[in-house]
């Protein structure tokens, strides 16, 4: 498993794990993998640990849950407006 991945590759990285899977197993598997955002980074294991869901039936299930815990730095380009002017 790589030590650094771009956010766009996280779903592929999650597919490298077998499912169904418990959250704690995913946390252990992905601890130490840095996800690179548009502005910053975070540990994938830490992000998965922040998910409230305890079990994932598939990589897609885990990826969908992960979307809810991504920090603001993960979204868009640095300094990009969300459209409010």
N, C-alpha and C positions, 0 to 999 in steps of 0.2 A: 504494500500500500504506500502511496506517495505521502510525503510529509506536507506538501502544499498543493492545494487545488483551487481553481477558480470556482466561484459560486455556480457558474453554468455547468460544472462537472459534478456537483454534489449528488445529483440523482444517480448518475453512473456509479459513483463511489458507494452509495447506499446499496446498489444492486449487487455489489461484491459480497454482501453478507447473505446468509440463508434466512429464510422466513418460513413460518411466523417466528418472531423474535421478541424477547423482552427488552424494554428500554435499557436496563442496566447492561445487557449484553452488547447493545449497540454503543452505549457510552464507552465501555471498555475497548471495543473494537476500534473506535474512531478517535479515542483520546490521543492527542499528539499530532493529529492531522489539522493543519491550519487551512481555513477557508479564506481566500482572498476576495475582498469586497471591492466595490468601486472606490471606497474611501475607508480603508482599514482592513482588519482581519479578525478572526475569532477561531477558537478551537472547536472543531466539529463535535467532539465528545461533550464539551461543555454546553454547546447548543442543544444537543439531543437530551442532555440531562435536564434542561429547562422545560422540556415538553411535558405536559400533564398526563398524556396518554401512557399507559404502562406496557402495552403490547401492540405490536405492529404486524399486520397480516402480510404486508408486501413492502417492497422498496417505495412504491408509489404512495402507500399509506404513510410511511415514515416521512417522505419528502413533503407531502401535504401538511402534516403536522408541524414539520420544521419551519414552514413558511410563517407560522404564527409567532415564532420566537426570534426571527431574524432581527438584528438591530437596524436602526435607520441607516447606518453606514452601508448596509448591504444593497440598498435600493438606489438606482439611478446613478448618474455621474456626480462627482463631487461638485457641490455648489449649484446643482440643477434645481430649478424651481419646480414646484408641483403644480404650477399653473395659476396660483393665486397671485394677483398683482395689486 
